[in-house]
Amino acid sequence: MLGWAVTFLVVALVAALFGFGGIAGTAVEAAKIIFFVAVVLFAISAIVGLLRGRSPTL
């Protein structure tokens, strides 16, 4: 998911560079939403892993 967030961020930067403000704004908002969803899912996964008593794998 973080890869998608970075992709949308790059699209936003390229669109802003070429002057497409609407597309850039939409891409930035999509990147923000995907980033926060990824952070929330990571936190949930970490909490569930701790509650199940499994050691983290690296």
mmCIF file of the N, C-alpha and C atoms, coordinates in Angstrom:
data_MODEL
# 
_entry.id   MODEL 
# 
loop_
_atom_site.group_PDB 
_atom_site.id 
_atom_site.type_symbol 
_atom_site.label_atom_id 
_atom_site.label_alt_id 
_atom_site.label_comp_id 
_atom_site.label_asym_id 
_atom_site.label_entity_id 
_atom_site.label_seq_id 
_atom_site.pdbx_PDB_ins_code 
_atom_site.Cartn_x 
_atom_site.Cartn_y 
_atom_site.Cartn_z 
_atom_site.occupancy 
_atom_site.B_iso_or_equiv 
_atom_site.pdbx_formal_charge 
_atom_site.auth_seq_id 
_atom_site.auth_comp_id 
_atom_site.auth_asym_id 
_atom_site.auth_atom_id 
_atom_site.pdbx_PDB_model_num 
ATOM 1   N N  . MET A 1 1  ? 0.820  -1.198  0.000   1.00 0.00 ? 1  MET A N  1 
ATOM 2   C CA . MET A 1 1  ? 0.000  0.000   0.000   1.00 0.00 ? 1  MET A CA 1 
ATOM 3   C C  . MET A 1 1  ? 0.858  1.254   0.000   1.00 0.00 ? 1  MET A C  1 
ATOM 4   N N  . LEU A 1 2  ? 1.977  1.177   0.672   1.00 0.00 ? 2  LEU A N  1 
ATOM 5   C CA . LEU A 1 2  ? 2.830  2.359   0.673   1.00 0.00 ? 2  LEU A CA 1 
ATOM 6   C C  . LEU A 1 2  ? 3.376  2.630   -0.727  1.00 0.00 ? 2  LEU A C  1 
ATOM 7   N N  . GLY A 1 3  ? 3.536  1.583   -1.495  1.00 0.00 ? 3  GLY A N  1 
ATOM 8   C CA . GLY A 1 3  ? 3.963  1.770   -2.890  1.00 0.00 ? 3  GLY A CA 1 
ATOM 9   C C  . GLY A 1 3  ? 2.932  2.547   -3.689  1.00 0.00 ? 3  GLY A C  1 
ATOM 10  N N  . TRP A 1 4  ? 1.658  2.254   -3.456  1.00 0.00 ? 4  TRP A N  1 
ATOM 11  C CA . TRP A 1 4  ? 0.596  3.000   -4.135  1.00 0.00 ? 4  TRP A CA 1 
ATOM 12  C C  . TRP A 1 4  ? 0.602  4.465   -3.701  1.00 0.00 ? 4  TRP A C  1 
ATOM 13  N N  . ALA A 1 5  ? 0.823  4.705   -2.410  1.00 0.00 ? 5  ALA A N  1 
ATOM 14  C CA . ALA A 1 5  ? 0.857  6.081   -1.912  1.00 0.00 ? 5  ALA A CA 1 
ATOM 15  C C  . ALA A 1 5  ? 1.993  6.857   -2.564  1.00 0.00 ? 5  ALA A C  1 
ATOM 16  N N  . VAL A 1 6  ? 3.159  6.215   -2.681  1.00 0.00 ? 6  VAL A N  1 
ATOM 17  C CA . VAL A 1 6  ? 4.294  6.878   -3.328  1.00 0.00 ? 6  VAL A CA 1 
ATOM 18  C C  . VAL A 1 6  ? 4.000  7.120   -4.805  1.00 0.00 ? 6  VAL A C  1 
ATOM 19  N N  . THR A 1 7  ? 3.339  6.170   -5.453  1.00 0.00 ? 7  THR A N  1 
ATOM 20  C CA . THR A 1 7  ? 2.982  6.336   -6.866  1.00 0.00 ? 7  THR A CA 1 
ATOM 21  C C  . THR A 1 7  ? 2.070  7.535   -7.060  1.00 0.00 ? 7  THR A C  1 
ATOM 22  N N  . PHE A 1 8  ? 1.039  7.656   -6.230  1.00 0.00 ? 8  PHE A N  1 
ATOM 23  C CA . PHE A 1 8  ? 0.140  8.798   -6.340  1.00 0.00 ? 8  PHE A CA 1 
ATOM 24  C C  . PHE A 1 8  ? 0.861  10.108  -6.034  1.00 0.00 ? 8  PHE A C  1 
ATOM 25  N N  . LEU A 1 9  ? 1.804  10.069  -5.097  1.00 0.00 ? 9  LEU A N  1 
ATOM 26  C CA . LEU A 1 9  ? 2.570  11.271  -4.796  1.00 0.00 ? 9  LEU A CA 1 
ATOM 27  C C  . LEU A 1 9  ? 3.413  11.693  -5.989  1.00 0.00 ? 9  LEU A C  1 
ATOM 28  N N  . VAL A 1 10 ? 4.036  10.744  -6.656  1.00 0.00 ? 10 VAL A N  1 
ATOM 29  C CA . VAL A 1 10 ? 4.836  11.067  -7.849  1.00 0.00 ? 10 VAL A CA 1 
ATOM 30  C C  . VAL A 1 10 ? 3.938  11.615  -8.960  1.00 0.00 ? 10 VAL A C  1 
ATOM 31  N N  . VAL A 1 11 ? 2.774  11.002  -9.149  1.00 0.00 ? 11 VAL A N  1 
ATOM 32  C CA . VAL A 1 11 ? 1.829  11.506  -10.153 1.00 0.00 ? 11 VAL A CA 1 
ATOM 33  C C  . VAL A 1 11 ? 1.428  12.934  -9.825  1.00 0.00 ? 11 VAL A C  1 
ATOM 34  N N  . ALA A 1 12 ? 1.201  13.216  -8.545  1.00 0.00 ? 12 ALA A N  1 
ATOM 35  C CA . ALA A 1 12 ? 0.826  14.573  -8.136  1.00 0.00 ? 12 ALA A CA 1 
ATOM 36  C C  . ALA A 1 12 ? 1.943  15.565  -8.411  1.00 0.00 ? 12 ALA A C  1 
ATOM 37  N N  . LEU A 1 13 ? 3.173  15.161  -8.135  1.00 0.00 ? 13 LEU A N  1 
ATOM 38  C CA . LEU A 1 13 ? 4.295  16.068  -8.375  1.00 0.00 ? 13 LEU A CA 1 
ATOM 39  C C  . LEU A 1 13 ? 4.486  16.348  -9.864  1.00 0.00 ? 13 LEU A C  1 
ATOM 40  N N  . VAL A 1 14 ? 4.359  15.322  -10.687 1.00 0.00 ? 14 VAL A N  1 
ATOM 41  C CA . VAL A 1 14 ? 4.497  15.513  -12.134 1.00 0.00 ? 14 VAL A CA 1 
ATOM 42  C C  . VAL A 1 14 ? 3.356  16.378  -12.663 1.00 0.00 ? 14 VAL A C  1 
ATOM 43  N N  . ALA A 1 15 ? 2.141  16.123  -12.196 1.00 0.00 ? 15 ALA A N  1 
ATOM 44  C CA . ALA A 1 15 ? 0.999  16.920  -12.646 1.00 0.00 ? 15 ALA A CA 1 
ATOM 45  C C  . ALA A 1 15 ? 1.151  18.377  -12.216 1.00 0.00 ? 15 ALA A C  1 
ATOM 46  N N  . ALA A 1 16 ? 1.648  18.598  -11.013 1.00 0.00 ? 16 ALA A N  1 
ATOM 47  C CA . ALA A 1 16 ? 1.857  19.979  -10.550 1.00 0.00 ? 16 ALA A CA 1 
ATOM 48  C C  . ALA A 1 16 ? 2.944  20.660  -11.362 1.00 0.00 ? 16 ALA A C  1 
ATOM 49  N N  . LEU A 1 17 ? 3.958  19.913  -11.746 1.00 0.00 ? 17 LEU A N  1 
ATOM 50  C CA . LEU A 1 17 ? 5.047  20.468  -12.547 1.00 0.00 ? 17 LEU A CA 1 
ATOM 51  C C  . LEU A 1 17 ? 4.539  20.959  -13.895 1.00 0.00 ? 17 LEU A C  1 
ATOM 52  N N  . PHE A 1 18 ? 3.592  20.213  -14.479 1.00 0.00 ? 18 PHE A N  1 
ATOM 53  C CA . PHE A 1 18 ? 3.047  20.594  -15.778 1.00 0.00 ? 18 PHE A CA 1 
ATOM 54  C C  . PHE A 1 18 ? 1.839  21.522  -15.680 1.00 0.00 ? 18 PHE A C  1 
ATOM 55  N N  . GLY A 1 19 ? 1.432  21.877  -14.473 1.00 0.00 ? 19 GLY A N  1 
ATOM 56  C CA . GLY A 1 19 ? 0.376  22.856  -14.294 1.00 0.00 ? 19 GLY A CA 1 
ATOM 57  C C  . GLY A 1 19 ? -1.037 22.293  -14.234 1.00 0.00 ? 19 GLY A C  1 
ATOM 58  N N  . PHE A 1 20 ? -1.188 21.004  -14.010 1.00 0.00 ? 20 PHE A N  1 
ATOM 59  C CA . PHE A 1 20 ? -2.513 20.409  -13.889 1.00 0.00 ? 20 PHE A CA 1 
ATOM 60  C C  . PHE A 1 20 ? -2.898 20.386  -12.409 1.00 0.00 ? 20 PHE A C  1 
ATOM 61  N N  . GLY A 1 21 ? -3.405 21.505  -11.917 1.00 0.00 ? 21 GLY A N  1 
ATOM 62  C CA . GLY A 1 21 ? -3.700 21.653  -10.498 1.00 0.00 ? 21 GLY A CA 1 
ATOM 63  C C  . GLY A 1 21 ? -4.760 20.698  -9.987  1.00 0.00 ? 21 GLY A C  1 
ATOM 64  N N  . GLY A 1 22 ? -5.816 20.480  -10.759 1.00 0.00 ? 22 GLY A N  1 
ATOM 65  C CA . GLY A 1 22 ? -6.899 19.606  -10.315 1.00 0.00 ? 22 GLY A CA 1 
ATOM 66  C C  . GLY A 1 22 ? -6.458 18.172  -10.171 1.00 0.00 ? 22 GLY A C  1 
ATOM 67  N N  . ILE A 1 23 ? -5.706 17.698  -11.151 1.00 0.00 ? 23 ILE A N  1 
ATOM 68  C CA . ILE A 1 23 ? -5.209 16.318  -11.107 1.00 0.00 ? 23 ILE A CA 1 
ATOM 69  C C  . ILE A 1 23 ? -4.201 16.169  -9.972  1.00 0.00 ? 23 ILE A C  1 
ATOM 70  N N  . ALA A 1 24 ? -3.362 17.169  -9.781  1.00 0.00 ? 24 ALA A N  1 
ATOM 71  C CA . ALA A 1 24 ? -2.359 17.110  -8.715  1.00 0.00 ? 24 ALA A CA 1 
ATOM 72  C C  . ALA A 1 24 ? -3.034 17.058  -7.350  1.00 0.00 ? 24 ALA A C  1 
ATOM 73  N N  . GLY A 1 25 ? -4.044 17.877  -7.152  1.00 0.00 ? 25 GLY A N  1 
ATOM 74  C CA . GLY A 1 25 ? -4.751 17.885  -5.875  1.00 0.00 ? 25 GLY A CA 1 
ATOM 75  C C  . GLY A 1 25 ? -5.438 16.564  -5.589  1.00 0.00 ? 25 GLY A C  1 
ATOM 76  N N  . THR A 1 26 ? -6.058 15.999  -6.620  1.00 0.00 ? 26 THR A N  1 
ATOM 77  C CA . THR A 1 26 ? -6.729 14.705  -6.461  1.00 0.00 ? 26 THR A CA 1 
ATOM 78  C C  . THR A 1 26 ? -5.721 13.609  -6.138  1.00 0.00 ? 26 THR A C  1 
ATOM 79  N N  . ALA A 1 27 ? -4.588 13.610  -6.806  1.00 0.00 ? 27 ALA A N  1 
ATOM 80  C CA . ALA A 1 27 ? -3.567 12.591  -6.566  1.00 0.00 ? 27 ALA A CA 1 
ATOM 81  C C  . ALA A 1 27 ? -2.973 12.726  -5.162  1.00 0.00 ? 27 ALA A C  1 
ATOM 82  N N  . VAL A 1 28 ? -2.798 13.950  -4.700  1.00 0.00 ? 28 VAL A N  1 
ATOM 83  C CA . VAL A 1 28 ? -2.277 14.152  -3.349  1.00 0.00 ? 28 VAL A CA 1 
ATOM 84  C C  . VAL A 1 28 ? -3.268 13.626  -2.321  1.00 0.00 ? 28 VAL A C  1 
ATOM 85  N N  . GLU A 1 29 ? -4.544 13.911  -2.503  1.00 0.00 ? 29 GLU A N  1 
ATOM 86  C CA . GLU A 1 29 ? -5.556 13.410  -1.573  1.00 0.00 ? 29 GLU A CA 1 
ATOM 87  C C  . GLU A 1 29 ? -5.606 11.889  -1.572  1.00 0.00 ? 29 GLU A C  1 
ATOM 88  N N  . ALA A 1 30 ? -5.506 11.276  -2.738  1.00 0.00 ? 30 ALA A N  1 
ATOM 89  C CA . ALA A 1 30 ? -5.492 9.810   -2.814  1.00 0.00 ? 30 ALA A CA 1 
ATOM 90  C C  . ALA A 1 30 ? -4.264 9.257   -2.103  1.00 0.00 ? 30 ALA A C  1 
ATOM 91  N N  . ALA A 1 31 ? -3.117 9.898   -2.279  1.00 0.00 ? 31 ALA A N  1 
ATOM 92  C CA . ALA A 1 31 ? -1.892 9.448   -1.617  1.00 0.00 ? 31 ALA A CA 1 
ATOM 93  C C  . ALA A 1 31 ? -2.028 9.544   -0.106  1.00 0.00 ? 31 ALA A C  1 
ATOM 94  N N  . LYS A 1 32 ? -2.629 10.621  0.378   1.00 0.00 ? 32 LYS A N  1 
ATOM 95  C CA . LYS A 1 32 ? -2.831 10.777  1.823   1.00 0.00 ? 32 LYS A CA 1 
ATOM 96  C C  . LYS A 1 32 ? -3.737 9.689   2.373   1.00 0.00 ? 32 LYS A C  1 
ATOM 97  N N  . ILE A 1 33 ? -4.840 9.442   1.702   1.00 0.00 ? 33 ILE A N  1 
ATOM 98  C CA . ILE A 1 33 ? -5.799 8.440   2.166   1.00 0.00 ? 33 ILE A CA 1 
ATOM 99  C C  . ILE A 1 33 ? -5.152 7.063   2.198   1.00 0.00 ? 33 ILE A C  1 
ATOM 100 N N  . ILE A 1 34 ? -4.464 6.691   1.126   1.00 0.00 ? 34 ILE A N  1 
ATOM 101 C CA . ILE A 1 34 ? -3.830 5.374   1.063   1.00 0.00 ? 34 ILE A CA 1 
ATOM 102 C C  . ILE A 1 34 ? -2.748 5.247   2.127   1.00 0.00 ? 34 ILE A C  1 
ATOM 103 N N  . PHE A 1 35 ? -1.993 6.317   2.357   1.00 0.00 ? 35 PHE A N  1 
ATOM 104 C CA . PHE A 1 35 ? -0.940 6.283   3.369   1.00 0.00 ? 35 PHE A CA 1 
ATOM 105 C C  . PHE A 1 35 ? -1.536 6.046   4.760   1.00 0.00 ? 35 PHE A C  1 
ATOM 106 N N  . PHE A 1 36 ? -2.589 6.776   5.096   1.00 0.00 ? 36 PHE A N  1 
ATOM 107 C CA . PHE A 1 36 ? -3.173 6.617   6.429   1.00 0.00 ? 36 PHE A CA 1 
ATOM 108 C C  . PHE A 1 36 ? -3.863 5.269   6.594   1.00 0.00 ? 36 PHE A C  1 
ATOM 109 N N  . VAL A 1 37 ? -4.453 4.747   5.533   1.00 0.00 ? 37 VAL A N  1 
ATOM 110 C CA . VAL A 1 37 ? -5.030 3.403   5.597   1.00 0.00 ? 37 VAL A CA 1 
ATOM 111 C C  . VAL A 1 37 ? -3.925 2.378   5.853   1.00 0.00 ? 37 VAL A C  1 
ATOM 112 N N  . ALA A 1 38 ? -2.784 2.536   5.197   1.00 0.00 ? 38 ALA A N  1 
ATOM 113 C CA . ALA A 1 38 ? -1.662 1.619   5.396   1.00 0.00 ? 38 ALA A CA 1 
ATOM 114 C C  . ALA A 1 38 ? -1.147 1.700   6.826   1.00 0.00 ? 38 ALA A C  1 
ATOM 115 N N  . VAL A 1 39 ? -1.071 2.900   7.389   1.00 0.00 ? 39 VAL A N  1 
ATOM 116 C CA . VAL A 1 39 ? -0.602 3.060   8.763   1.00 0.00 ? 39 VAL A CA 1 
ATOM 117 C C  . VAL A 1 39 ? -1.576 2.412   9.742   1.00 0.00 ? 39 VAL A C  1 
ATOM 118 N N  . VAL A 1 40 ? -2.876 2.616   9.530   1.00 0.00 ? 40 VAL A N  1 
ATOM 119 C CA . VAL A 1 40 ? -3.880 2.014   10.407  1.00 0.00 ? 40 VAL A CA 1 
ATOM 120 C C  . VAL A 1 40 ? -3.837 0.486   10.314  1.00 0.00 ? 40 VAL A C  1 
ATOM 121 N N  . LEU A 1 41 ? -3.735 -0.055  9.110   1.00 0.00 ? 41 LEU A N  1 
ATOM 122 C CA . LEU A 1 41 ? -3.662 -1.505  8.956   1.00 0.00 ? 41 LEU A CA 1 
ATOM 123 C C  . LEU A 1 41 ? -2.397 -2.071  9.600   1.00 0.00 ? 41 LEU A C  1 
ATOM 124 N N  . PHE A 1 42 ? -1.292 -1.349  9.504   1.00 0.00 ? 42 PHE A N  1 
ATOM 125 C CA . PHE A 1 42 ? -0.063 -1.778  10.167  1.00 0.00 ? 42 PHE A CA 1 
ATOM 126 C C  . PHE A 1 42 ? -0.248 -1.807  11.681  1.00 0.00 ? 42 PHE A C  1 
ATOM 127 N N  . ALA A 1 43 ? -0.862 -0.762  12.231  1.00 0.00 ? 43 ALA A N  1 
ATOM 128 C CA . ALA A 1 43 ? -1.078 -0.703  13.676  1.00 0.00 ? 43 ALA A CA 1 
ATOM 129 C C  . ALA A 1 43 ? -1.980 -1.846  14.135  1.00 0.00 ? 43 ALA A C  1 
ATOM 130 N N  . ILE A 1 44 ? -3.049 -2.106  13.402  1.00 0.00 ? 44 ILE A N  1 
ATOM 131 C CA . ILE A 1 44 ? -3.947 -3.208  13.748  1.00 0.00 ? 44 ILE A CA 1 
ATOM 132 C C  . ILE A 1 44 ? -3.202 -4.535  13.688  1.00 0.00 ? 44 ILE A C  1 
ATOM 133 N N  . SER A 1 45 ? -2.407 -4.713  12.663  1.00 0.00 ? 45 SER A N  1 
ATOM 134 C CA . SER A 1 45 ? -1.633 -5.954  12.522  1.00 0.00 ? 45 SER A CA 1 
ATOM 135 C C  . SER A 1 45 ? -0.643 -6.113  13.665  1.00 0.00 ? 45 SER A C  1 
ATOM 136 N N  . ALA A 1 46 ? 0.006  -5.038  14.068  1.00 0.00 ? 46 ALA A N  1 
ATOM 137 C CA . ALA A 1 46 ? 0.964  -5.102  15.168  1.00 0.00 ? 46 ALA A CA 1 
ATOM 138 C C  . ALA A 1 46 ? 0.262  -5.439  16.480  1.00 0.00 ? 46 ALA A C  1 
ATOM 139 N N  . ILE A 1 47 ? -0.882 -4.836  16.730  1.00 0.00 ? 47 ILE A N  1 
ATOM 140 C CA . ILE A 1 47 ? -1.624 -5.104  17.963  1.00 0.00 ? 47 ILE A CA 1 
ATOM 141 C C  . ILE A 1 47 ? -2.108 -6.549  18.002  1.00 0.00 ? 47 ILE A C  1 
ATOM 142 N N  . VAL A 1 48 ? -2.650 -7.036  16.898  1.00 0.00 ? 48 VAL A N  1 
ATOM 143 C CA . VAL A 1 48 ? -3.126 -8.413  16.848  1.00 0.00 ? 48 VAL A CA 1 
ATOM 144 C C  . VAL A 1 48 ? -1.950 -9.375  17.040  1.00 0.00 ? 48 VAL A C  1 
ATOM 145 N N  . GLY A 1 49 ? -0.827 -9.078  16.444  1.00 0.00 ? 49 GLY A N  1 
ATOM 146 C CA . GLY A 1 49 ? 0.355  -9.919  16.621  1.00 0.00 ? 49 GLY A CA 1 
ATOM 147 C C  . GLY A 1 49 ? 0.824  -9.960  18.067  1.00 0.00 ? 49 GLY A C  1 
ATOM 148 N N  . LEU A 1 50 ? 0.762  -8.822  18.748  1.00 0.00 ? 50 LEU A N  1 
ATOM 149 C CA . LEU A 1 50 ? 1.146  -8.787  20.155  1.00 0.00 ? 50 LEU A CA 1 
ATOM 150 C C  . LEU A 1 50 ? 0.158  -9.554  21.021  1.00 0.00 ? 50 LEU A C  1 
ATOM 151 N N  . LEU A 1 51 ? -1.115 -9.434  20.727  1.00 0.00 ? 51 LEU A N  1 
ATOM 152 C CA . LEU A 1 51 ? -2.136 -10.121 21.519  1.00 0.00 ? 51 LEU A CA 1 
ATOM 153 C C  . LEU A 1 51 ? -2.078 -11.637 21.328  1.00 0.00 ? 51 LEU A C  1 
ATOM 154 N N  . ARG A 1 52 ? -1.670 -12.082 20.165  1.00 0.00 ? 52 ARG A N  1 
ATOM 155 C CA . ARG A 1 52 ? -1.585 -13.524 19.905  1.00 0.00 ? 52 ARG A CA 1 
ATOM 156 C C  . ARG A 1 52 ? -0.320 -14.112 20.497  1.00 0.00 ? 52 ARG A C  1 
ATOM 157 N N  . GLY A 1 53 ? 0.624  -13.266 20.905  1.00 0.00 ? 53 GLY A N  1 
ATOM 158 C CA . GLY A 1 53 ? 1.843  -13.734 21.558  1.00 0.00 ? 53 GLY A CA 1 
ATOM 159 C C  . GLY A 1 53 ? 2.901  -14.248 20.619  1.00 0.00 ? 53 GLY A C  1 
ATOM 160 N N  . ARG A 1 54 ? 2.800  -13.916 19.359  1.00 0.00 ? 54 ARG A N  1 
ATOM 161 C CA . ARG A 1 54 ? 3.811  -14.364 18.408  1.00 0.00 ? 54 ARG A CA 1 
ATOM 162 C C  . ARG A 1 54 ? 4.977  -13.384 18.419  1.00 0.00 ? 54 ARG A C  1 
ATOM 163 N N  . SER A 1 55 ? 6.154  -13.917 18.233  1.00 0.00 ? 55 SER A N  1 
ATOM 164 C CA . SER A 1 55 ? 7.320  -13.037 18.135  1.00 0.00 ? 55 SER A CA 1 
ATOM 165 C C  . SER A 1 55 ? 7.356  -12.440 16.736  1.00 0.00 ? 55 SER A C  1 
ATOM 166 N N  . PRO A 1 56 ? 7.766  -11.188 16.633  1.00 0.00 ? 56 PRO A N  1 
ATOM 167 C CA . PRO A 1 56 ? 7.809  -10.550 15.308  1.00 0.00 ? 56 PRO A CA 1 
ATOM 168 C C  . PRO A 1 56 ? 8.884  -11.174 14.429  1.00 0.00 ? 56 PRO A C  1 
ATOM 169 N N  . THR A 1 57 ? 8.569  -11.331 13.159  1.00 0.00 ? 57 THR A N  1 
ATOM 170 C CA . THR A 1 57 ? 9.534  -11.859 12.202  1.00 0.00 ? 57 THR A CA 1 
ATOM 171 C C  . THR A 1 57 ? 10.118 -10.703 11.404  1.00 0.00 ? 57 THR A C  1 
ATOM 172 N N  . LEU A 1 58 ? 11.395 -10.729 11.240  1.00 0.00 ? 58 LEU A N  1 
ATOM 173 C CA . LEU A 1 58 ? 12.059 -9.651  10.502  1.00 0.00 ? 58 LEU A CA 1 
ATOM 174 C C  . LEU A 1 58 ? 12.560 -10.139 9.180   1.00 0.00 ? 58 LEU A C  1 
# 
